[in-house]
């Protein structure tokens, strides 16, 4: 966009950070900005959430300069959900404003902090159209979809998360990395029924259905749950990377996954360590060892043997 008229703008990489409200998108952007800066990348954070107040990170472009949720709700008498949909439609109608702001930054890595309303990424088209326009401006983006890790402790909620993640992946149409955020709180609301890799790799969901059948409320919906599980497994697209923003090793694993998804290798100012080089060159980074390390750190070890757990199932 800084190129001369008639010439295609230079290629730029970045992440669009999406997910439900409270999943840690703003905290992720702040942590990733600090982490990438320490690696030597020039990072620009773009706040795309018109309801985001008290931004903790250094924000280069703020959509609140164009439209805010409070103004829309007050002037158009809309509720928070309808107001946010209107805001994103307004941004879509004023993409020239966004282009003029982004043009000021060249040779940078971009983080787009997006709103948390789920409808924007499952069936409403405004955000999808904005992402498509960014691609036309020669942005190569990865969608980073954050969900709370403690949903793994509840089989019904985990299946719901899988359905939402799959719907988002199909609708947004970008290279996609699903993140289990707040790994330090994964067992805050209950124990995991299986090892962590069962959830990150989305293994055979029939085991989860057996757990659901033990609940009288969900027992009558078993056939529906079986069909939902079949849809998720037939697509075979959803998997997760565990993340604790305060853990450097965890951030490295997420960054590797994101860089592989959008094709980013190295910037001119980035430190080229051998480990990152081998990961980018080989293109096949086995996650089991890292997932096991995360489990040992954040998941309490059960005292039961494998045989006892099988008997319970």
C-alpha positions in Angstrom: 0.0 0.0 0.0 3.0 2.2 0.2 4.0 1.2 -3.3 3.6 3.5 -6.3 0.1 3.7 -8.0 -0.4 0.7 -10.3 2.1 -1.5 -8.4 1.0 -4.3 -6.1 1.8 -3.4 -2.5 4.5 -5.3 -0.7 3.5 -8.6 1.1 2.7 -8.2 4.8 2.0 -10.9 7.4 -0.1 -10.9 10.5 -2.7 -12.5 12.7 -6.4 -11.8 13.1 -7.2 -12.7 16.8 -10.7 -13.9 17.2 -12.8 -15.8 19.8 -15.7 -15.5 22.2 -15.8 -12.7 24.8 -13.4 -13.1 27.7 -11.3 -15.7 25.9 -8.1 -13.6 26.3 -7.8 -11.9 22.9 -6.5 -8.5 24.2 -4.2 -10.2 26.6 -2.9 -12.4 23.8 -2.3 -9.4 21.6 -0.4 -7.7 24.4 1.7 -10.7 25.2 2.4 -11.6 21.5 3.4 -7.9 20.8 5.9 -8.0 23.6 7.2 -11.5 22.6 7.6 -10.6 18.9 9.3 -7.4 19.8 11.8 -9.3 21.9 12.5 -11.5 18.8 13.2 -8.5 16.6 9.9 -8.2 14.6 8.4 -4.8 14.1 4.9 -5.3 15.4 1.8 -3.1 14.7 -1.3 -3.8 16.8 -4.7 -2.8 15.2 -7.7 -2.6 17.5 -10.7 -3.7 15.4 -13.1 -3.9 18.4 -15.2 -0.7 18.8 -16.2 -1.8 22.3 -12.6 -2.3 23.5 -11.9 0.2 26.3 -8.7 0.6 28.3 -6.4 -1.1 25.8 -3.3 -2.3 27.7 -1.0 -2.5 24.6 0.5 0.1 22.4 -2.1 0.5 19.6 -1.1 1.9 16.3 -4.5 1.9 14.6 -7.7 2.1 16.7 -11.1 1.6 15.0 -12.7 3.6 17.9 -11.4 6.7 16.0 -14.0 5.8 13.3 -16.9 4.3 15.3 -17.6 3.3 18.9 -20.2 0.9 20.3 -21.4 3.4 22.9 -22.1 6.1 20.2 -24.0 3.6 18.1 -26.1 2.3 21.0 -26.9 5.8 22.1 -27.7 7.3 18.7 -29.5 4.3 17.1 -31.0 2.9 20.2 -29.5 -0.5 19.6 -28.5 -3.1 22.1 -24.9 -4.3 22.5 -25.2 -7.2 20.0 -27.0 -5.3 17.3 -24.8 -2.3 17.9 -21.6 -4.3 17.4 -23.0 -5.8 14.2 -23.7 -2.3 12.9 -20.2 -1.1 13.9 -18.6 -3.8 11.8 -20.9 -3.1 8.9 -19.8 0.6 9.2 -16.2 -0.4 9.2 -16.8 -2.5 6.1 -18.4 0.5 4.4 -15.4 2.7 5.3 -12.5 0.5 4.3 -10.8 3.5 2.7 -10.3 4.8 6.3 -8.7 1.6 7.3 -6.5 1.5 4.2 -5.2 5.0 4.9 -4.3 4.1 8.4 -2.5 0.8 7.5 -0.6 2.5 4.6 1.5 4.4 7.2 3.2 1.1 8.3 5.4 -0.9 6.0 7.7 -3.8 6.7 5.7 -4.6 9.9 4.0 -7.6 11.3 0.3 -7.0 12.2 -1.9 -8.1 15.0 -5.6 -7.4 14.5 -7.5 -7.5 17.8 -11.1 -8.3 16.8 -14.5 -8.2 18.5 -15.7 -11.1 20.6 -19.2 -11.6 19.2 -19.5 -15.2 17.9 -22.0 -14.3 15.2 -19.5 -12.2 13.4 -17.4 -15.3 12.6 -20.1 -17.9 12.1 -22.7 -16.4 9.7 -22.4 -12.6 9.5 -20.4 -11.4 6.5 -18.9 -8.0 7.5 -15.8 -9.3 9.2 -15.2 -11.9 6.6 -15.4 -9.2 3.9 -13.0 -7.1 5.8 -10.5 -10.0 6.0 -11.0 -10.6 2.2 -10.2 -6.9 1.5 -7.1 -7.2 3.6 -6.0 -10.1 1.5 -6.5 -8.0 -1.7 -4.2 -5.4 -0.1 -1.6 -8.2 0.0 -1.9 -9.1 3.7 -1.2 -12.8 4.4 -3.1 -13.4 7.6 -3.7 -16.3 9.9 -6.9 -16.5 12.0 -6.0 -17.2 15.6 -9.1 -18.5 17.3 -8.9 -18.5 21.2 -11.2 -20.5 23.4 -11.0 -21.0 27.2 -9.2 -24.2 28.0 -11.4 -25.0 31.0 -14.2 -26.0 28.6 -12.3 -29.3 28.1 -13.4 -30.3 31.6 -17.1 -30.3 30.5 -17.8 -32.8 27.6 -20.9 -30.9 26.5 -19.2 -27.5 26.4 -16.2 -29.0 24.6 -18.4 -30.4 21.8 -20.0 -27.0 21.5 -16.5 -25.4 21.3 -15.6 -27.8 18.5 -18.8 -27.0 16.6 -18.1 -23.2 16.9 -14.5 -23.6 15.9 -15.4 -25.7 12.8 -18.1 -23.2 11.8 -15.7 -20.3 12.2 -13.0 -22.0 10.2 -15.4 -22.7 7.3 -16.9 -19.2 7.3 -13.8 -17.0 7.8 -11.8 -18.8 5.0 -8.3 -18.0 6.3 -5.4 -20.2 7.5 -6.5 -21.1 11.0 -4.9 -21.9 14.3 -7.2 -22.8 17.3 -5.8 -22.0 20.7 -6.7 -23.3 24.1 -6.0 -20.2 26.2 -5.5 -19.8 29.9 -3.9 -23.2 30.3 -3.0 -22.4 33.9 -6.8 -22.5 34.7 -7.7 -25.6 32.7 -8.9 -27.6 35.7 -10.5 -24.6 37.4 -14.0 -26.0 37.0 -13.4 -29.7 37.0 -10.9 -32.5 36.2 -10.1 -33.7 32.7 -11.5 -37.0 31.8 -8.6 -37.8 29.4 -5.0 -36.7 28.7 -4.6 -33.3 27.3 -3.6 -34.6 23.8 -7.1 -36.1 23.5 -8.5 -32.6 23.5 -5.7 -30.8 21.5 -5.8 -33.5 18.7 -9.6 -34.0 19.0 -9.4 -37.8 19.1 -12.2 -40.3 19.0 -15.2 -38.3 20.3 -17.2 -41.4 21.1 -15.5 -41.5 24.4 -16.8 -38.1 25.2 -20.3 -39.3 24.2 -20.1 -42.1 26.8 -19.4 -39.4 29.4 -22.3 -37.4 28.3 -24.6 -40.4 28.4 -23.9 -40.7 32.1 -25.7 -37.4 32.6 -29.5 -37.8 32.7 -30.0 -34.4 31.0 -27.9 -35.3 28.0 -28.8 -39.0 27.8 -31.9 -38.2 25.7 -29.8 -36.2 23.3 -27.3 -38.9 22.6 -28.4 -39.4 19.0 -28.0 -35.6 18.3 -24.6 -35.6 20.0 -23.5 -38.5 17.9 -24.4 -36.7 14.7 -22.5 -33.6 15.9 -19.5 -35.6 16.7 -19.7 -37.3 13.2 -19.7 -33.9 11.5 -16.7 -32.7 13.4 -14.7 -35.9 12.8 -15.8 -36.1 9.1 -14.3 -32.7 8.4 -11.2 -33.5 10.5 -10.1 -29.9 10.6 -10.2 -28.9 14.2 -7.2 -29.2 16.5 -5.8 -27.0 19.3 -2.5 -25.6 20.5 -2.4 -25.0 24.3 -1.3 -21.6 25.4 -0.3 -19.8 28.6 0.6 -16.2 27.6 3.1 -15.9 30.5 5.0 -19.1 29.4 7.7 -18.4 26.8 7.8 -22.0 25.6 4.0 -22.0 25.1 4.3 -18.8 23.1 7.0 -20.3 20.9 4.7 -23.3 20.0 1.8 -21.0 19.1 4.1 -18.7 17.0 5.5 -21.7 15.1 2.0 -22.9 14.3 0.9 -19.4 13.1 4.0 -18.9 11.0 3.6 -22.2 9.3 -0.1 -21.4 8.6 0.6 -18.1 6.8 4.0 -18.9 5.3 6.0 -16.4 7.4 9.7 -17.4 7.8 12.0 -14.6 8.9 12.0 -10.8 8.9 15.1 -8.8 8.2 15.4 -7.9 11.9 14.5 -11.2 13.4 16.9 -13.3 15.3 17.5 -16.5 13.3 18.1 -19.2 15.8 18.7 -22.7 14.6 15.7 -24.3 16.3 13.2 -22.0 14.6 15.0 -22.5 11.3 14.7 -26.2 11.5 11.1 -26.0 12.4 10.2 -23.8 9.5 12.3 -25.8 7.0 11.1 -29.3 7.9 7.5 -28.1 8.2 6.5 -31.1 10.5 6.8 -30.3 14.2 5.5 -33.2 16.3 3.5 -31.6 19.1 3.2 -34.7 21.4 6.2 -33.9 23.5 5.2 -30.2 24.0 1.6 -31.2 24.8 2.9 -33.7 27.3 5.0 -31.0 28.9 2.0 -28.7 29.2 0.0 -31.4 30.8 2.7 -32.2 33.3 2.8 -28.5 34.2 -0.9 -27.6 34.4 -2.9 -30.8 34.8 -2.9 -32.7 38.1 -1.9 -36.3 37.8 -4.6 -38.8 38.7 -3.9 -41.5 41.2 -5.9 -44.2 39.3 -4.2 -46.7 37.0 -5.1 -47.0 33.4 -7.0 -50.2 34.1 -9.2 -48.5 36.7 -10.0 -45.6 34.3 -11.0 -48.1 31.6 -13.2 -50.0 34.0 -15.0 -46.7 34.9 -15.7 -46.1 31.2 
